[in-house]
Amino acid sequence: MSTDLSNLTNLDGFIGACLVDSESGMMLASEDGNGILDLETAGAANMEVVRAKNAAMQSLGLEDRIEDIMISLGSQIHLIRPLASNPDVFIYVALDRAKANLGMARLKVRETEGTLKV
């Protein structure tokens, strides 16, 4: 099992990241940037976002998978990316919107996903 998220800390505007089991809401790994976000609570809460999107896709008869979900808040950007190798686990990343580069963040999260083994 490899759950190293440390390379995400190099993202501009990094606030925090965690790896979450979407069935239980349990955090499997985390990297805390500045302590302003309770990653355990955020991960568990975003489990509901993933579940809701999966239910919506099922209701619509879409036979597809979530690549990533972006939530833009006034001051933050949150990225959620289920693992292609295990869609029951997702990466959650929070960034300071004023400092973040969304394109680079999506690329880095996708790269990190490729290194994880859960």
C-alpha positions in Angstrom: 0.0 0.0 0.0 1.4 3.4 -1.0 -0.5 6.5 0.2 2.1 9.3 -0.1 0.5 12.7 -0.8 3.5 14.8 0.0 4.2 16.0 -3.5 0.9 17.9 -3.4 2.3 20.2 -0.7 4.3 21.9 -3.5 1.1 23.2 -5.2 0.7 27.0 -5.1 -1.8 27.9 -2.5 -1.8 24.4 -0.8 -4.0 24.2 2.2 -4.3 20.5 2.7 -4.9 17.1 1.1 -6.2 13.7 2.1 -7.0 10.3 0.8 -10.5 9.1 1.7 -12.4 5.9 1.6 -15.7 6.9 0.1 -17.6 4.0 1.6 -16.7 4.8 5.3 -15.5 8.4 5.1 -12.3 7.3 6.8 -9.2 9.3 6.1 -6.4 6.9 4.9 -3.6 9.5 4.6 -3.2 13.3 4.9 -0.9 16.2 4.3 -1.7 19.4 6.3 -0.5 22.6 4.8 -1.3 25.3 7.3 -3.7 23.8 9.8 -6.7 26.0 8.8 -8.8 23.0 7.6 -9.9 20.0 9.5 -9.0 17.4 6.9 -10.7 14.5 8.6 -14.0 16.4 8.7 -13.5 17.7 5.1 -12.8 14.3 3.8 -15.8 12.7 5.4 -18.1 15.6 4.2 -16.8 15.3 0.7 -17.6 11.6 0.7 -21.2 12.8 0.5 -20.4 14.9 -2.6 -18.9 11.8 -4.4 -21.9 9.7 -3.4 -24.4 12.3 -4.6 -22.6 12.6 -8.0 -22.5 8.9 -8.4 -26.2 8.7 -7.6 -27.0 11.5 -10.0 -25.1 9.7 -12.8 -26.9 6.4 -12.0 -30.3 8.2 -12.1 -29.4 9.7 -15.5 -28.4 6.3 -16.8 -24.8 7.5 -17.4 -22.4 4.7 -17.6 -19.3 6.7 -16.9 -17.0 7.5 -14.0 -16.0 10.7 -12.2 -12.6 12.0 -13.4 -12.6 14.9 -10.9 -14.9 17.3 -9.2 -14.0 20.9 -8.7 -15.7 23.1 -6.1 -14.9 26.8 -6.3 -15.6 28.8 -3.1 -15.0 32.5 -2.7 -11.5 32.0 -1.2 -10.7 28.3 -1.9 -10.7 25.7 -4.6 -11.4 22.1 -3.7 -10.5 19.2 -6.0 -11.9 15.7 -5.5 -10.4 12.8 -7.7 -11.5 9.2 -7.3 -8.7 6.8 -8.0 -9.1 5.1 -11.4 -7.6 1.9 -9.9 -10.0 2.0 -6.9 -13.0 4.4 -7.3 -14.0 3.8 -3.7 -11.1 5.9 -2.7 -10.6 9.6 -3.6 -8.0 12.3 -3.3 -9.3 15.6 -1.8 -7.2 18.8 -2.1 -7.9 22.3 -0.8 -6.2 25.3 -2.3 -6.1 29.0 -1.6 -7.9 30.4 -4.7 -5.9 33.6 -4.9 -2.6 31.6 -5.1 -3.6 28.4 -6.9 -3.2 27.5 -10.5 -6.1 25.2 -11.3 -4.5 23.6 -14.4 -1.3 22.8 -12.6 -3.3 21.5 -9.6 -5.4 19.1 -11.7 -2.2 17.9 -13.4 -0.4 17.3 -10.1 -3.4 15.5 -8.5 -3.6 13.2 -11.6 0.1 12.5 -11.3 -0.2 11.7 -7.6 -3.1 9.4 -8.3 -0.8 7.4 -10.5 1.6 6.8 -7.6 -0.9 5.6 -5.1 -1.6 1.9 -4.4 -4.6 1.2 -2.2 
